[in-house]
Structure formats: structure tokens, C-alpha cells
């Protein structure tokens, strides 16, 4: 038995802000090619409100995960928070959420960083900690108010959302981990130096050397480790920087798009960074059936990818209606223009 097989997902939950900005607004303001949104297969993106940040969104997602888990928060032995847009440069966000949910003080709490892979990094750590018997349950949160320099191409997709998973013993799980694998190299495709407000990206590195190489590498390692084939999976969820990359990497792996579309969220809300792949998993868990197998492959710039084989259990049915679904949040929206987006994201600074 792989160590991963001792561990599963006990509860899951997501949160997407109500505010959405059509990408046509970015075209209008900055003079981009009107076909740019179509080429990215994204129509609008979610925007955190004036009173929202990565912590508040993470708390909302974690509360939904707790509803489905149905456990005493005090039993959670670790809170791991993955983000690249935390509100404090020096002060953990994980402790704020742990305190607000009544998990403290007998718990570990840590913020993790690895670009968009930080929450997946936390997920792998939680599997090891639970499988070893160190803790019984862990709360993993991926949350970002994804940032982009105004007028940069990143602004088309950088969005805001959060997803939370509670992991624990397989016997209580709605889905358990069959195996996992990680593929990591030093590939500088995306970065932000100290004191820089917005990230930079090496466009020549974004696709083949970074995203595609690492996801394909991690998935192939997983398949070799397990003896599974692409056709053994009912669903496939990849990191979603736009609406086209996940479908393209699926073709490279021999996975039909019909298995990718159920978890594809980016066309409706943009790229929510650390929540990107996990919110796709959350959407699938909202409707998955017992016995189905899910391929999950998050990615983080810099660069690395994880691949997981996840099998849904009979417990999924009793948990699915206990919290809002991803589609509930997608359909709950209010459109805003670029000026309100700029205000909410504090792109405009008043001189007093």
C-alpha cells in the first residue's frame, strides 16, 4: 500500500467573489486585440471586493469545507495556507483563519509559497503528516487575489477565488489518494522580486519549458508508478492559467476533452492561481459518483507540478448538498467595469 492510500479528502469547499469584470473592459481601456479573450478562452474574471483579501476568501472556503467534513475544528492538527497574495508581508495568514474557525491553539499553522503550486505543496505535506500518524486532520487552503500590472497580458486572467480541502483518514473520506508524484526544476517563467508590486513573466518559458513539461512529467511519473493509463480516469483536472492550456496538455497525454471540461472553471472566472486546479477538483467533487477516479495535476511557476490519482468513495453522496457548489458561486455574479475593478484592487492611489 502506498502511504497516500491511508489518506483522503474529508471535506471540500470553494468561494468565488460576486464581482466579475468582462475581459472586453481590458481591451477597451488598454487597446488590446479584441480577439485576445477569445484566444485565451476566457470571457470574464472574478474580482475580490473592496473588503476582501486572500484571508477572507480562504475563510469562506474553509467554512464550506468544514460543513461537509462535519468534524470538530479542534481536531484539525494543521492549517496550511497556500498563496502568493497574502495581505501581510510578515505575519502568517494561516493563524488568522485557524483562530477565526476555532481551531487554535493546539495546531500547526504555516503559510506556504511555490507560486500557484503552494496549496498543492500543502496537500502533499498533509498526506505525509496524516499517513505517519502525526496528526488526524489537516486544513489546506489555496487562496489568491491574483495580481497583475495594469495593461499587462496577465491582467486578462489574474482573478480571485479560494478553495479548501480537509484531509484525514481514508475511512472517513469522500475520496482517497491512490498515489502521487512530483516533478520540479528551476525554470524561471514567473517571478516577483522584493519590493515589486506586480509579478513579471518570461513568456518564452511559460508554455513548453514550464507548464507543459512539468505537468506532463508529473503525470507520466504517476502513471508509471501506478500502472494506470489515461483511460482509467473519469476526470482530469489541470492547472488553469487560461481556458486553452488544460485542453492542450490533455491532448498531449491522450486524455479526451470531455474528461477535462467538468472541472474547467477558468472560462467563467479567470485564473485564481493557488485555487486554480483545486477549484476544478472542488467542482468535480460537487457532482462526482462513488468509484470514479480523478486525475489532479496542479502546477506552479518556478517550476513544479504534482499529480494525484484520487478515487471517490460512497461517502461523497451524503456530503455534496451540505455547502454551496462551485457552480452556485459561478452563477452568482454582478458585472463591474474597469474603473470599479481598479478601485477594488487598489490600482489607483489617492494623494492626501
LUMDO-323505 format. One record per residue (C-alpha): residue in three letters; x negated, y, z. Coordinates in Angstrom, 3 decimals, always signed. Example, Ala and Ser with C-alpha at 12.3 -4.5 7.8 and 13.67 -1.06 7.14 Angstrom:
BEGIN
+--------+----------+----------+----------+
| residu |        X |        Y |        Z |
+--------+----------+----------+----------+
|    ALA |  -12.300 |   -4.500 |   +7.800 |
|    SER |  -13.670 |   -1.060 |   +7.140 |
+--------+----------+----------+----------+
END
This chain:
BEGIN
+--------+----------+----------+----------+
| residu |        X |        Y |        Z |
+--------+----------+----------+----------+
|    UNK |   +0.000 |   +0.000 |   +0.000 |
|    UNK |   -1.258 |   +3.476 |   -0.888 |
|    UNK |   -1.345 |   +5.899 |   +2.089 |
|    UNK |   +1.137 |   +8.081 |   +0.187 |
|    UNK |   +3.785 |   +5.353 |   +0.332 |
|    UNK |   +4.167 |   +5.910 |   +4.073 |
|    UNK |   +5.352 |   +9.468 |   +3.496 |
|    UNK |   +8.358 |  +11.069 |   +1.856 |
|    UNK |  +10.426 |  +14.219 |   +1.485 |
|    UNK |  +12.935 |  +14.585 |   +4.330 |
|    UNK |  +14.449 |  +17.879 |   +3.243 |
|    UNK |  +14.095 |  +20.391 |   +0.429 |
|    UNK |  +15.338 |  +23.886 |   -0.277 |
|    UNK |  +14.729 |  +26.887 |   -2.504 |
|    UNK |  +15.511 |  +30.571 |   -2.629 |
|    UNK |  +15.702 |  +32.941 |   -5.627 |
|    UNK |  +16.341 |  +36.677 |   -5.175 |
|    UNK |  +19.535 |  +38.061 |   -6.613 |
|    UNK |  +17.812 |  +40.741 |   -8.722 |
|    UNK |  +16.924 |  +39.888 |  -12.362 |
|    UNK |  +15.260 |  +42.054 |  -14.955 |
|    UNK |  +15.721 |  +41.237 |  -18.665 |
|    UNK |  +12.377 |  +40.982 |  -20.440 |
|    UNK |  +13.770 |  +43.332 |  -23.064 |
|    UNK |  +13.170 |  +46.076 |  -20.461 |
|    UNK |   +9.412 |  +45.423 |  -20.542 |
|    UNK |   +9.492 |  +45.515 |  -24.347 |
|    UNK |  +11.377 |  +48.833 |  -24.213 |
|    UNK |   +9.075 |  +50.511 |  -21.703 |
|    UNK |   +5.689 |  +49.267 |  -22.915 |
|    UNK |   +6.299 |  +48.806 |  -26.633 |
|    UNK |   +5.568 |  +45.095 |  -26.859 |
|    UNK |   +6.588 |  +42.993 |  -29.833 |
|    UNK |  +10.342 |  +42.325 |  -29.355 |
|    UNK |   +9.665 |  +38.643 |  -30.154 |
|    UNK |   +7.348 |  +38.261 |  -27.142 |
|    UNK |  +10.068 |  +36.967 |  -24.755 |
|    UNK |  +11.257 |  +34.514 |  -27.403 |
|    UNK |   +7.716 |  +33.182 |  -27.865 |
|    UNK |   +7.458 |  +32.652 |  -24.091 |
|    UNK |  +10.941 |  +31.062 |  -23.973 |
|    UNK |  +11.895 |  +33.330 |  -21.073 |
|    UNK |  +14.784 |  +35.809 |  -21.112 |
|    UNK |  +14.659 |  +37.432 |  -17.658 |
|    UNK |  +12.794 |  +37.211 |  -14.376 |
|    UNK |  +13.731 |  +37.269 |  -10.718 |
|    UNK |  +12.589 |  +40.264 |   -8.672 |
|    UNK |  +12.231 |  +40.424 |   -4.898 |
|    UNK |  +14.321 |  +43.222 |   -3.406 |
|    UNK |  +13.018 |  +46.234 |   -1.503 |
|    UNK |  +13.409 |  +44.343 |   +1.787 |
|    UNK |  +11.994 |  +41.001 |   +0.574 |
|    UNK |   +8.498 |  +39.556 |   +0.511 |
|    UNK |   +6.861 |  +36.122 |   +0.357 |
|    UNK |   +7.582 |  +35.529 |   +4.051 |
|    UNK |  +11.296 |  +36.392 |   +3.994 |
|    UNK |  +11.825 |  +34.296 |   +0.865 |
|    UNK |   +9.837 |  +31.432 |   +2.383 |
|    UNK |  +12.019 |  +31.574 |   +5.488 |
|    UNK |  +15.183 |  +31.355 |   +3.381 |
|    UNK |  +13.864 |  +28.302 |   +1.505 |
|    UNK |  +12.670 |  +26.658 |   +4.721 |
|    UNK |  +16.055 |  +27.169 |   +6.360 |
|    UNK |  +17.697 |  +25.362 |   +3.446 |
|    UNK |  +15.170 |  +22.526 |   +3.752 |
|    UNK |  +15.915 |  +22.212 |   +7.475 |
|    UNK |  +19.636 |  +21.978 |   +6.762 |
|    UNK |  +19.016 |  +18.979 |   +4.563 |
|    UNK |  +16.392 |  +17.417 |   +6.827 |
|    UNK |  +18.682 |  +17.537 |   +9.856 |
|    UNK |  +15.803 |  +17.394 |  +12.352 |
|    UNK |  +14.922 |  +19.433 |  +15.422 |
|    UNK |  +12.482 |  +22.160 |  +14.274 |
|    UNK |  +10.400 |  +21.470 |  +17.383 |
|    UNK |   +9.428 |  +18.101 |  +15.855 |
|    UNK |   +7.592 |  +19.789 |  +12.973 |
|    UNK |   +3.891 |  +19.358 |  +13.676 |
|    UNK |   +2.555 |  +21.659 |  +10.950 |
|    UNK |   +3.691 |  +24.641 |   +8.889 |
|    UNK |   +1.611 |  +25.190 |   +5.775 |
|    UNK |   +2.288 |  +28.249 |   +3.634 |
|    UNK |   +1.001 |  +28.474 |   +0.048 |
|    UNK |   +0.991 |  +31.890 |   -1.597 |
|    UNK |   -1.113 |  +34.416 |   -3.461 |
|    UNK |   +1.041 |  +37.404 |   -2.497 |
|    UNK |   +1.165 |  +37.278 |   +1.300 |
|    UNK |   +2.212 |  +40.567 |   +2.924 |
|    UNK |   -0.826 |  +40.734 |   +5.241 |
|    UNK |   -4.446 |  +40.524 |   +4.109 |
|    UNK |   -5.385 |  +39.377 |   +7.613 |
|    UNK |   -2.543 |  +37.792 |   +9.557 |
|    UNK |   -1.040 |  +34.371 |   +8.906 |
|    UNK |   +2.375 |  +34.208 |   +7.280 |
|    UNK |   +2.908 |  +30.631 |   +8.449 |
|    UNK |   +3.144 |  +31.728 |  +12.080 |
|    UNK |   +5.903 |  +34.241 |  +11.295 |
|    UNK |   +8.071 |  +31.574 |   +9.681 |
|    UNK |   +7.260 |  +28.987 |  +12.358 |
|    UNK |   +8.296 |  +31.425 |  +15.086 |
|    UNK |  +11.463 |  +32.521 |  +13.266 |
|    UNK |  +12.582 |  +28.898 |  +12.805 |
|    UNK |  +11.897 |  +27.900 |  +16.417 |
|    UNK |   +9.002 |  +25.583 |  +15.578 |
|    UNK |   +6.329 |  +27.191 |  +17.781 |
|    UNK |   +4.261 |  +26.809 |  +19.911 |
|    UNK |   +3.361 |  +23.094 |  +19.638 |
|    UNK |   +2.497 |  +23.085 |  +15.950 |
|    UNK |   -0.281 |  +23.779 |  +13.462 |
|    UNK |   +0.186 |  +26.772 |  +11.163 |
|    UNK |   -2.002 |  +27.788 |   +8.249 |
|    UNK |   -1.885 |  +29.873 |   +5.078 |
|    UNK |   -3.458 |  +28.145 |   +2.074 |
|    UNK |   -4.818 |  +29.559 |   -1.167 |
|    UNK |   -5.525 |  +27.990 |   -4.565 |
|    UNK |   -3.659 |  +30.292 |   -6.923 |
|    UNK |   -0.390 |  +28.570 |   -7.964 |
|    UNK |   -1.552 |  +25.216 |   -6.524 |
|    UNK |   -1.757 |  +26.295 |   -2.864 |
|    UNK |   +1.627 |  +24.803 |   -1.909 |
|    UNK |   +0.765 |  +21.559 |   -3.706 |
|    UNK |   -2.540 |  +21.543 |   -1.825 |
|    UNK |   -0.476 |  +21.816 |   +1.368 |
|    UNK |   +1.706 |  +18.933 |   +0.201 |
|    UNK |   -1.301 |  +16.652 |   -0.275 |
|    UNK |   -2.656 |  +17.626 |   +3.146 |
|    UNK |   +0.698 |  +16.882 |   +4.757 |
|    UNK |   +0.757 |  +13.406 |   +3.215 |
|    UNK |   -2.610 |  +12.620 |   +4.775 |
|    UNK |   -1.681 |  +14.053 |   +8.170 |
|    UNK |   +1.602 |  +12.125 |   +8.353 |
|    UNK |   +0.210 |   +8.873 |   +6.936 |
|    UNK |   -2.558 |   +8.951 |   +9.561 |
|    UNK |   -0.061 |   +9.397 |  +12.393 |
|    UNK |   -1.455 |  +12.793 |  +13.388 |
|    UNK |   +1.969 |  +14.439 |  +13.026 |
|    UNK |   +5.517 |  +13.245 |  +12.330 |
|    UNK |   +6.810 |  +16.079 |  +10.130 |
|    UNK |   +5.361 |  +18.982 |   +8.160 |
|    UNK |   +6.937 |  +22.051 |   +6.575 |
|    UNK |   +5.384 |  +23.045 |   +3.241 |
|    UNK |   +6.330 |  +26.377 |   +1.669 |
|    UNK |   +5.435 |  +27.827 |   -1.718 |
|    UNK |   +6.480 |  +31.476 |   -1.991 |
|    UNK |   +5.377 |  +34.378 |   -4.154 |
|    UNK |   +6.425 |  +37.852 |   -5.180 |
|    UNK |   +4.239 |  +37.246 |   -8.199 |
|    UNK |   +2.321 |  +40.347 |   -9.152 |
|    UNK |   +1.239 |  +41.775 |  -12.500 |
|    UNK |   -0.332 |  +45.003 |  -13.660 |
|    UNK |   +2.348 |  +47.180 |  -15.347 |
|    UNK |   +2.080 |  +46.794 |  -19.102 |
|    UNK |   +0.077 |  +43.579 |  -18.863 |
|    UNK |   +1.421 |  +40.486 |  -20.621 |
|    UNK |   +1.634 |  +38.795 |  -17.201 |
|    UNK |   +4.457 |  +41.172 |  -16.338 |
|    UNK |   +6.775 |  +39.265 |  -18.670 |
|    UNK |   +6.850 |  +36.174 |  -16.471 |
|    UNK |   +5.490 |  +37.052 |  -12.989 |
|    UNK |   +8.551 |  +36.613 |  -10.777 |
|    UNK |   +9.706 |  +35.990 |   -7.208 |
|    UNK |  +11.043 |  +32.807 |   -5.568 |
|    UNK |  +10.309 |  +30.270 |   -2.841 |
|    UNK |  +10.630 |  +26.534 |   -2.281 |
|    UNK |  +10.177 |  +24.491 |   +0.896 |
|    UNK |   +9.708 |  +20.774 |   +1.490 |
|    UNK |   +9.810 |  +18.941 |   +4.803 |
|    UNK |   +7.741 |  +15.779 |   +4.690 |
|    UNK |   +7.931 |  +12.910 |   +7.147 |
|    UNK |   +8.104 |   +9.121 |   +7.492 |
|    UNK |   +9.265 |   +7.163 |   +4.470 |
|    UNK |  +12.071 |   +5.505 |   +6.455 |
|    UNK |  +13.847 |   +8.883 |   +6.731 |
|    UNK |  +13.024 |  +10.177 |   +3.256 |
|    UNK |  +15.283 |  +11.179 |   +0.382 |
|    UNK |  +12.297 |  +10.449 |   -1.871 |
|    UNK |   +8.923 |   +8.894 |   -1.076 |
|    UNK |   +5.488 |   +9.330 |   -2.628 |
|    UNK |   +4.305 |   +6.308 |   -4.586 |
|    UNK |   +0.835 |   +7.714 |   -5.347 |
|    UNK |   -1.018 |  +10.948 |   -6.079 |
|    UNK |   -4.131 |  +12.210 |   -7.852 |
|    UNK |   -6.045 |  +15.490 |   -8.153 |
|    UNK |   -8.167 |  +16.932 |  -10.984 |
|    UNK |  -10.270 |  +20.022 |  -10.080 |
|    UNK |  -13.022 |  +22.011 |  -11.833 |
|    UNK |  -14.453 |  +25.524 |  -11.683 |
|    UNK |  -12.572 |  +27.109 |  -14.598 |
|    UNK |  -12.173 |  +30.913 |  -14.219 |
|    UNK |   -8.897 |  +31.505 |  -16.043 |
|    UNK |   -7.222 |  +33.790 |  -13.474 |
|    UNK |   -8.568 |  +35.766 |  -10.513 |
|    UNK |   -8.302 |  +38.851 |   -8.350 |
|    UNK |  -11.309 |  +40.413 |   -6.668 |
|    UNK |  -11.251 |  +42.037 |   -3.264 |
|    UNK |   -9.574 |  +45.485 |   -3.288 |
|    UNK |   -7.994 |  +44.799 |   -6.690 |
|    UNK |   -4.262 |  +45.290 |   -6.572 |
|    UNK |   -3.391 |  +43.086 |   -9.538 |
|    UNK |   -4.873 |  +39.833 |  -10.878 |
|    UNK |   -6.824 |  +39.503 |  -14.110 |
|    UNK |   -6.703 |  +36.637 |  -16.563 |
|    UNK |   -9.066 |  +35.213 |  -19.148 |
|    UNK |   -6.584 |  +34.490 |  -21.905 |
|    UNK |   -9.018 |  +32.268 |  -23.822 |
|    UNK |   -9.194 |  +29.983 |  -20.769 |
|    UNK |   -5.500 |  +29.950 |  -19.867 |
|    UNK |   -4.293 |  +27.146 |  -22.139 |
|    UNK |   -6.609 |  +24.355 |  -23.257 |
|    UNK |   -9.509 |  +24.638 |  -20.742 |
|    UNK |   -7.277 |  +25.342 |  -17.760 |
|    UNK |   -3.581 |  +24.424 |  -17.804 |
|    UNK |   -3.549 |  +21.570 |  -20.310 |
|    UNK |   -6.886 |  +19.970 |  -19.441 |
|    UNK |   -6.166 |  +19.833 |  -15.714 |
|    UNK |   -2.558 |  +18.652 |  -15.841 |
|    UNK |   -3.328 |  +16.006 |  -18.458 |
|    UNK |   -6.375 |  +14.954 |  -16.453 |
|    UNK |   -4.437 |  +14.618 |  -13.196 |
|    UNK |   -1.526 |  +12.744 |  -14.781 |
|    UNK |   -3.825 |  +10.315 |  -16.586 |
|    UNK |   -5.647 |   +9.630 |  -13.313 |
|    UNK |   -2.295 |   +8.929 |  -11.664 |
|    UNK |   -1.188 |   +6.581 |  -14.443 |
|    UNK |   -4.493 |   +4.709 |  -14.312 |
|    UNK |   -4.246 |   +4.430 |  -10.537 |
|    UNK |   -0.685 |   +3.086 |  -10.550 |
|    UNK |   -0.456 |   +1.231 |  -13.852 |
|    UNK |   +2.628 |   +3.291 |  -14.688 |
|    UNK |   +3.469 |   +4.579 |  -18.165 |
|    UNK |   +5.197 |   +7.825 |  -19.204 |
|    UNK |   +8.381 |   +5.907 |  -19.997 |
|    UNK |   +8.575 |   +4.711 |  -16.365 |
|    UNK |   +9.587 |   +8.216 |  -15.204 |
|    UNK |  +13.122 |   +9.573 |  -15.319 |
|    UNK |  +11.969 |  +13.184 |  -14.882 |
|    UNK |   +8.758 |  +15.151 |  -15.337 |
|    UNK |   +8.050 |  +18.486 |  -13.642 |
|    UNK |   +5.007 |  +20.549 |  -14.542 |
|    UNK |   +3.780 |  +23.980 |  -13.501 |
|    UNK |   +5.875 |  +26.532 |  -15.392 |
|    UNK |   +3.894 |  +29.656 |  -16.360 |
|    UNK |   +6.383 |  +30.098 |  -19.220 |
|    UNK |   +9.042 |  +28.045 |  -20.957 |
|    UNK |   +6.770 |  +26.553 |  -23.633 |
|    UNK |   +3.699 |  +25.161 |  -21.807 |
|    UNK |   +5.614 |  +22.449 |  -19.869 |
|    UNK |   +7.163 |  +21.085 |  -23.069 |
|    UNK |   +3.830 |  +21.175 |  -24.857 |
|    UNK |   +1.964 |  +19.298 |  -22.117 |
|    UNK |   +4.798 |  +16.765 |  -22.052 |
|    UNK |   +4.253 |  +16.101 |  -25.773 |
|    UNK |   +0.544 |  +15.624 |  -25.114 |
|    UNK |   +1.413 |  +12.966 |  -22.532 |
|    UNK |   +4.079 |  +11.267 |  -24.638 |
|    UNK |   +6.979 |  +12.425 |  -22.463 |
|    UNK |  +10.198 |  +13.468 |  -24.270 |
|    UNK |  +11.506 |  +16.962 |  -23.557 |
|    UNK |  +14.790 |  +15.509 |  -22.266 |
|    UNK |  +12.897 |  +14.435 |  -19.128 |
|    UNK |  +11.400 |  +17.908 |  -18.648 |
|    UNK |  +14.436 |  +20.131 |  -19.233 |
|    UNK |  +16.315 |  +19.202 |  -15.982 |
|    UNK |  +13.501 |  +20.676 |  -13.892 |
|    UNK |  +12.713 |  +23.636 |  -16.142 |
|    UNK |  +13.566 |  +26.840 |  -14.282 |
|    UNK |  +11.216 |  +29.409 |  -15.819 |
|    UNK |  +13.521 |  +30.405 |  -18.731 |
|    UNK |  +16.005 |  +31.739 |  -16.168 |
|    UNK |  +13.762 |  +33.299 |  -13.513 |
|    UNK |  +10.186 |  +33.522 |  -14.851 |
|    UNK |   +7.022 |  +32.125 |  -13.271 |
|    UNK |   +7.298 |  +32.141 |   -9.483 |
|    UNK |   +3.687 |  +30.995 |   -9.058 |
|    UNK |   +3.467 |  +28.787 |   -5.923 |
|    UNK |   +7.140 |  +27.933 |   -6.197 |
|    UNK |   +6.981 |  +27.229 |   -9.930 |
|    UNK |   +6.601 |  +23.421 |  -10.014 |
|    UNK |   +8.190 |  +22.857 |   -6.611 |
|    UNK |  +11.354 |  +24.728 |   -7.554 |
|    UNK |  +11.598 |  +22.441 |  -10.573 |
|    UNK |  +11.320 |  +19.461 |   -8.222 |
|    UNK |  +13.940 |  +21.045 |   -5.977 |
|    UNK |  +16.314 |  +21.401 |   -8.934 |
|    UNK |  +15.881 |  +17.731 |   -9.796 |
|    UNK |  +16.413 |  +16.593 |   -6.195 |
|    UNK |  +19.655 |  +18.609 |   -6.239 |
|    UNK |  +21.058 |  +16.096 |   -8.759 |
|    UNK |  +18.777 |  +13.007 |   -8.668 |
|    UNK |  +20.112 |   +9.485 |   -8.111 |
|    UNK |  +18.685 |   +6.670 |   -5.967 |
|    UNK |  +15.966 |   +4.663 |   -7.660 |
|    UNK |  +14.917 |   +7.365 |  -10.114 |
|    UNK |  +11.207 |   +8.142 |  -10.469 |
|    UNK |   +9.869 |  +11.702 |  -10.748 |
|    UNK |   +6.506 |  +12.844 |  -12.113 |
|    UNK |   +5.400 |  +16.081 |  -10.437 |
|    UNK |   +2.285 |  +17.919 |  -11.654 |
|    UNK |   +1.643 |  +21.415 |  -10.225 |
|    UNK |   -1.309 |  +23.494 |  -11.453 |
|    UNK |   -3.377 |  +26.301 |  -10.000 |
|    UNK |   -5.784 |  +28.598 |  -11.803 |
|    UNK |   -9.406 |  +28.385 |  -10.917 |
|    UNK |   -8.588 |  +25.497 |  -11.620 |
|    UNK |   -6.868 |  +22.321 |  -10.438 |
|    UNK |   -3.832 |  +20.102 |  -10.811 |
|    UNK |   -2.174 |  +17.431 |   -8.678 |
|    UNK |   +0.005 |  +14.619 |   -9.968 |
|    UNK |   +2.562 |  +12.737 |   -7.867 |
|    UNK |   +4.802 |   +9.757 |   -8.503 |
|    UNK |   +7.960 |  +10.163 |   -6.408 |
|    UNK |  +10.772 |   +7.621 |   -6.032 |
|    UNK |  +14.260 |   +8.738 |   -4.945 |
|    UNK |  +15.970 |   +6.766 |   -2.141 |
|    UNK |  +19.591 |   +6.116 |   -1.162 |
|    UNK |  +19.433 |   +8.944 |   +1.408 |
|    UNK |  +19.485 |  +11.574 |   -1.352 |
|    UNK |  +23.269 |  +11.388 |   -1.797 |
|    UNK |  +24.167 |  +12.444 |   +1.749 |
|    UNK |  +21.757 |  +15.411 |   +1.672 |
|    UNK |  +22.492 |  +17.057 |   -1.667 |
|    UNK |  +25.513 |  +19.092 |   -0.623 |
|    UNK |  +24.097 |  +20.485 |   +2.624 |
|    UNK |  +22.455 |  +23.645 |   +1.210 |
|    UNK |  +22.651 |  +25.882 |   -1.874 |
|    UNK |  +21.194 |  +24.357 |   -5.028 |
|    UNK |  +18.688 |  +25.950 |   -7.374 |
|    UNK |  +21.471 |  +26.368 |   -9.935 |
|    UNK |  +23.563 |  +28.177 |   -7.310 |
|    UNK |  +20.786 |  +30.739 |   -6.975 |
|    UNK |  +20.201 |  +30.949 |  -10.739 |
|    UNK |  +23.852 |  +31.811 |  -11.353 |
|    UNK |  +23.963 |  +34.375 |   -8.519 |
|    UNK |  +22.346 |  +37.405 |  -10.100 |
|    UNK |  +22.508 |  +41.155 |  -10.577 |
|    UNK |  +20.691 |  +42.706 |  -13.545 |
|    UNK |  +18.396 |  +45.684 |  -12.974 |
|    UNK |  +16.406 |  +47.976 |  -15.260 |
|    UNK |  +12.652 |  +48.651 |  -15.256 |
|    UNK |  +12.891 |  +51.708 |  -13.011 |
|    UNK |  +14.595 |  +49.771 |  -10.227 |
|    UNK |  +12.137 |  +46.904 |  -10.708 |
|    UNK |   +9.254 |  +49.397 |  -10.352 |
|    UNK |  +10.806 |  +50.745 |   -7.158 |
|    UNK |  +11.389 |  +47.323 |   -5.617 |
|    UNK |   +7.875 |  +46.141 |   -6.471 |
|    UNK |   +6.385 |  +49.430 |   -5.268 |
|    UNK |   +4.746 |  +50.216 |   -8.587 |
|    UNK |   +5.469 |  +53.901 |   -8.000 |
|    UNK |   +3.847 |  +55.653 |   -5.055 |
|    UNK |   +5.198 |  +58.925 |   -3.697 |
|    UNK |   +2.775 |  +61.684 |   -2.730 |
|    UNK |   +3.780 |  +63.170 |   +0.602 |
+--------+----------+----------+----------+
END
